[in-house]
Amino acid sequence: MIAPQHHGIVVIGAGIAGASIAHEIISRGYAVCVVESESGPGTACSSHPYAIAHPHITRGSATLLQLTRIAFELALARWGDQWLHRGALHPIKNGIEFNREAIALQLNKLGLRPEIALPVSAEEASQLAGVARAGVWFANAGMLSLEKTTQQLLQPCAQLTQINQVKIDALVREGNRWLLTDAAKNIILSADKVIVAAGLPSKKILSSIQIKLPLKPVRGQLSFFRVKPTNDWAARLPRAIICGDGYCIPANRLENGDMRWIVGSSFDENETDNHPRSESDRFNQEQAAGLLNYAEGDQSELMPDGQFVGIRCVAGDRLPIIGALPQRPGIFVATALGSRGILWSALAAKLIADQVLAGDFALLARLGFTSALAAALAPDRFLAGATPPALGALASNSNPILPPSPRAK
Ligand SMILES: Cc1cc2nc3c(=O)[nH]c(=O)nc-3n(C[C@H](O)[C@H](O)[C@H](O)COP(=O)(O)OP(=O)(O)OC[C@H]3O[C@@H](n4cnc5c(N)ncnc54)[C@H](O)[C@@H]3O)c2cc1C
């Protein structure tokens, strides 16, 4: 019998998480094998063509806000030169008076420099984003196609072995290496270190080594609306990304003169059906009206003309799960990216590469990443007997001046 291929490092899953981590390891001079159950990279949730990235400033624990700031800086450094749209407006809550100094103070407390997040009046927002709503302007926020980015990260090179259409079912410890087996218990590969970045199926793979993570699916639908140039919406469509409760990207003109406007997204917990639904389009029409503060607009004039549907993977506490599993030496996890695939994969790439390759965490430390933040992400926060993560000391609710951020966490 031929011995299975052995690799120093294997990544399970070629989504944005697995691809970012593999790319980081390769860029540090190491070889990596990526094994993917589908035909190639970026086919599952990371087939998303219109993902946005910005730091989060509202709703959620201080831990989450600190982490999104750090992750945004990393994502900007990694992909900022590839953003497809640059600049996002986060309007303040309706009915709250715009107070530039108070918001600036709050942003400063979150460690957000003005070039990252700047308070803007309604007039300034109108010039920057085409929407006259006071809020916070993220000058360096942007949008990426996760599908293209994932594929680019896994461009063939000498240090990369890619194995597609192979579904890993279980991990088995043998001596000081890990065996990766399929559903028929065939040994597919062996490895010294395994990084599980398979989205929701990470749950099943890790259960084979008695690690139970509270992962659940959350279906999401983005709607592509067609807008007639003569109707009242057309003059209001934004020129920049707008985020808050939901998000939308700048509208573009189609060949026949109609406008195409992408708005999202629904947040359907525990659902895995990835067919488009008209009720999700209706939900997105409402989000569209909320984002533009145009409650009186006739939502039927936003005509559904395409959708993107994906199944997110979310953890019980809505933070991603990124880190080593000390109870299972050589196993690392990067999953539960929720609706922040860009941010969390940028962070996972640095953190997991440092852990796998025994790096010095210098870059992360410079950005303010602490051991308490690492504990808040670590998979063993969910495991019986593990030290509880240091969330309590860091958690607090954000100041209510700023509007809520999307529910999709
Ligand atoms: C509607 C919607 C809107 C969103 N908006 C945004 C946004 O604006 N900004 C943002 O940053 N993020 C957004 N996201 C989230 C983002 O798409 C995800 O967080 C991200 O794609 C998850 O990446 P992943 O690599 O963890 O998982 P996946 O992309 O699911 O990758 C996991 C990979 O593992 C493979 N795999 C699974 N099981 C196995 C196995 N047993 N063996 C081998 N391979 C396996 C899968 O085939 C897949 O390729 C959105 C998601 C949705 C659904």
PDBQT file of the ligand as one rigid body, heavy atoms in Angstrom, charges set to zero:
ROOT
HETATM    1  C1  LIG A 501     -25.183  37.588   2.597  1.00  0.00    +0.000 C 
HETATM    2  C2  LIG A 501     -23.810  37.682   3.148  1.00  0.00    +0.000 A 
HETATM    3  C3  LIG A 501     -23.191  38.917   3.239  1.00  0.00    +0.000 A 
HETATM    4  C4  LIG A 501     -21.890  39.017   3.737  1.00  0.00    +0.000 A 
HETATM    5  N1  LIG A 501     -21.286  40.241   3.726  1.00  0.00    +0.000 NA
HETATM    6  C5  LIG A 501     -20.000  40.329   4.107  1.00  0.00    +0.000 A 
HETATM    7  C6  LIG A 501     -19.335  41.574   4.049  1.00  0.00    +0.000 A 
HETATM    8  O1  LIG A 501     -19.888  42.584   3.625  1.00  0.00    +0.000 OA
HETATM    9  N2  LIG A 501     -18.040  41.631   4.450  1.00  0.00    +0.000 N 
HETATM   10  C7  LIG A 501     -17.372  40.543   4.898  1.00  0.00    +0.000 A 
HETATM   11  O2  LIG A 501     -16.193  40.654   5.235  1.00  0.00    +0.000 OA
HETATM   12  N3  LIG A 501     -17.979  39.333   4.965  1.00  0.00    +0.000 NA
HETATM   13  C8  LIG A 501     -19.264  39.214   4.581  1.00  0.00    +0.000 A 
HETATM   14  N4  LIG A 501     -19.907  38.012   4.641  1.00  0.00    +0.000 N 
HETATM   15  C9  LIG A 501     -19.215  36.890   5.296  1.00  0.00    +0.000 C 
HETATM   16  C10 LIG A 501     -18.190  36.166   4.453  1.00  0.00    +0.000 C 
HETATM   17  O3  LIG A 501     -18.750  35.806   3.215  1.00  0.00    +0.000 OA
HETATM   18  C11 LIG A 501     -17.747  34.929   5.260  1.00  0.00    +0.000 C 
HETATM   19  O4  LIG A 501     -17.374  35.318   6.562  1.00  0.00    +0.000 OA
HETATM   20  C12 LIG A 501     -16.556  34.231   4.649  1.00  0.00    +0.000 C 
HETATM   21  O5  LIG A 501     -16.764  33.963   3.288  1.00  0.00    +0.000 OA
HETATM   22  C13 LIG A 501     -16.290  32.908   5.381  1.00  0.00    +0.000 C 
HETATM   23  O6  LIG A 501     -15.096  32.370   4.889  1.00  0.00    +0.000 OA
HETATM   24  P1  LIG A 501     -14.545  30.963   5.360  1.00  0.00    +0.000 P 
HETATM   25  O7  LIG A 501     -13.273  30.744   4.638  1.00  0.00    +0.000 OA
HETATM   26  O8  LIG A 501     -14.555  30.903   6.850  1.00  0.00    +0.000 OA
HETATM   27  O9  LIG A 501     -15.682  29.918   4.931  1.00  0.00    +0.000 OA
HETATM   28  P2  LIG A 501     -16.056  29.356   3.483  1.00  0.00    +0.000 P 
HETATM   29  O10 LIG A 501     -15.978  30.391   2.448  1.00  0.00    +0.000 OA
HETATM   30  O11 LIG A 501     -17.338  28.638   3.656  1.00  0.00    +0.000 OA
HETATM   31  O12 LIG A 501     -14.875  28.332   3.187  1.00  0.00    +0.000 OA
HETATM   32  C14 LIG A 501     -14.780  27.064   3.791  1.00  0.00    +0.000 C 
HETATM   33  C15 LIG A 501     -14.240  26.127   2.726  1.00  0.00    +0.000 C 
HETATM   34  O13 LIG A 501     -14.047  24.841   3.301  1.00  0.00    +0.000 OA
HETATM   35  C16 LIG A 501     -14.484  23.848   2.378  1.00  0.00    +0.000 C 
HETATM   36  N5  LIG A 501     -14.832  22.671   3.143  1.00  0.00    +0.000 N 
HETATM   37  C17 LIG A 501     -15.917  22.506   3.931  1.00  0.00    +0.000 A 
HETATM   38  N6  LIG A 501     -15.910  21.283   4.475  1.00  0.00    +0.000 NA
HETATM   39  C18 LIG A 501     -14.783  20.676   4.034  1.00  0.00    +0.000 A 
HETATM   40  C19 LIG A 501     -14.245  19.386   4.269  1.00  0.00    +0.000 A 
HETATM   41  N7  LIG A 501     -14.872  18.508   5.065  1.00  0.00    +0.000 N 
HETATM   42  N8  LIG A 501     -13.083  19.054   3.659  1.00  0.00    +0.000 NA
HETATM   43  C20 LIG A 501     -12.461  19.943   2.846  1.00  0.00    +0.000 A 
HETATM   44  N9  LIG A 501     -12.948  21.183   2.592  1.00  0.00    +0.000 NA
HETATM   45  C21 LIG A 501     -14.096  21.550   3.190  1.00  0.00    +0.000 A 
HETATM   46  C22 LIG A 501     -15.686  24.511   1.704  1.00  0.00    +0.000 C 
HETATM   47  O14 LIG A 501     -15.993  23.905   0.474  1.00  0.00    +0.000 OA
HETATM   48  C23 LIG A 501     -15.223  25.942   1.576  1.00  0.00    +0.000 C 
HETATM   49  O15 LIG A 501     -14.570  26.198   0.357  1.00  0.00    +0.000 OA
HETATM   50  C24 LIG A 501     -21.202  37.854   4.173  1.00  0.00    +0.000 A 
HETATM   51  C25 LIG A 501     -21.815  36.618   4.080  1.00  0.00    +0.000 A 
HETATM   52  C26 LIG A 501     -23.108  36.521   3.579  1.00  0.00    +0.000 A 
HETATM   53  C27 LIG A 501     -23.744  35.178   3.486  1.00  0.00    +0.000 C 
ENDROOT
TORSDOF 0
